[in-house]
Amino acid sequence: MHHTKAKADIGLAKTIADLVSKGHTPCVPLSEHQPYDLVVVLDSGEILKLQVKYASLKDNGVIDVKFRTSWADKNGTHIKHYSGKDFDYYAIYCPQKEIVLYVPNSPNCPKAIRFDNTANNQQQNVKWASNYLEIKRESSETIRHTPEMVKT
């Protein structure tokens, strides 16, 4: 499959199904012009914004993630890199593994995530997919939003 919009739709549907199966409540924004694709109410009551990505597995057992968005119009091709304020997590769907990974939107988020062992059995600094199966808050501080604070 090569059509970008179709891949985005599949990634979004798989992410919604994964979140529901884990006891969370996904909410779809009313506008496509937000820097996030989903708002999720975790089973703890915490509210987070997610940017969904579709990433195919490479032959070496790794997915590379493009932490940006791009589009084309009459003025050419445009690329925008996301900021830490745009959303809380990337939800990355890998079709070959039928799995969604949840990666915090932070300056040190991994650019490559590994499913299979390395050819040289390297372990240090490897970002394993198994570490991103759940939404994990890096801080113990819980942020609660009232409906007036959530922009859609």
N, C-alpha and C positions, 0 to 999 in steps of 0.2 A: 504494500500500500504506500502510495507516495503523496497523496493529496493532503496538504498540511491541515486543512480544516477538518477532514475526516479523522485524522489522527488525534487532533485536539478533542473532538467529540468523543472518541473512544476513551481517551485518557480521562476525560471528565466523568463519563459514565462509570468506568472502572473505579475511579476514586470515590465517587458517591457510594457505590456498592460496598467498597472496602470500609468506608467510614461507618456506614449503617451496620455492617456485620460486627464492628467493634463497639457498638453501643453509642455512637456519636450521632448528632443530628446535623446533616449538611443543609445549607441554605444557599440558593442560587441568587446572586445579585440581580436586580432588575435592569441594570445597564451593562452593556458590554464595554463601557469606557472606563472601567475601574482597573487599577493595576493588579487586581486579584481575580481569580475565577470562582472561588467559593468562600463562603463564611461557614465555619463549623462551630457548633456548640458541643464541646466535649462532654462526656458523661459527668465530669466534675462541675460543669456549669461554666467553665471558662470559654471565652469566645476568641477564635483565631481566624485570620485571613490566610487562604492558601492560593498559590499560583500553581496550576497544573501543567506538567510537562509530559511529553511522550518521548521516550528514549529507547532506541533499539540496541540490543546486545551486540557487541562486536565479537569477532572471532576469538579474541583473547580473553573473553569472559568479563568484559568491562562495559559499563555504559558511560558515555561522556555526556555531560549535561551542559547545555548552553544557557547560561544564566542571563538571558537577554531576550528581548522581543524584536522582531523585524517585520517590516511591511514595505510594500512598493506602491507608489502612486505616480501621478503624472510628473512629479518632480524627482523621481528616481527611487532608489532603495534606501530605507532608513533603518537604523539600528539604535535601540535604546537599552542601556544597561539598567537593571533594577537597582533601587536603593533599599537600605535596611528598613525604611519607613513604609515601603509599598505594601508589604505583607509579612506574615510571620514564618511561614513554611512553604517550601516547594513540595508538591505531591508529584512524584515522578513515577509514571506507569511504564513498566517494561513488558512488552507483549510476549516476548519469548519465554519469560519466566512467569507470566500472568501474576504480577505482583506490583504493589504500590509501595514506594519508599517515601518517607517523610524526612526531609532535610531542612534544618533550621536556616532561615535567611539571615546569615551572618557573614562577616568578612572572611571567616575561615571555613566556609562551607566547601565540601570537596567538589572538585571539578570532574573527577572520575570515581566511580563506585564499582567495586569488584564483587562478582558473584563466584567466580571460579578461582582456584589457587593460581599463584603466579608460576611462571615457568621455572624460576630459580628458587621457589619456596620462600621468597621474601615475606616477612610478616610485619616488619617495622614500617610505620606510616601508611599501611594499607587501609583504605576505607572500605570495610566489608558491608555488603548489602544487609546482612543480618542485624547490623547495628541501627538500621533505619526503618524497621518494620512498624514502629509505633511512634506516635507524636510524644516526644519527651521534652518537657520544659527544662531549660538549662538552669533556671532559677527556681527557688522554692516560692517566690512571690507569685501570688495568683492575681491576675488582672481581671477585674470584672467591669463590664460595660453596661450602662443602662441603655435602653433603646434610643435615647436621644444622642448618645455618644457614637453609635454605630452608623457610619455613612454607607449608603448603598447606591 
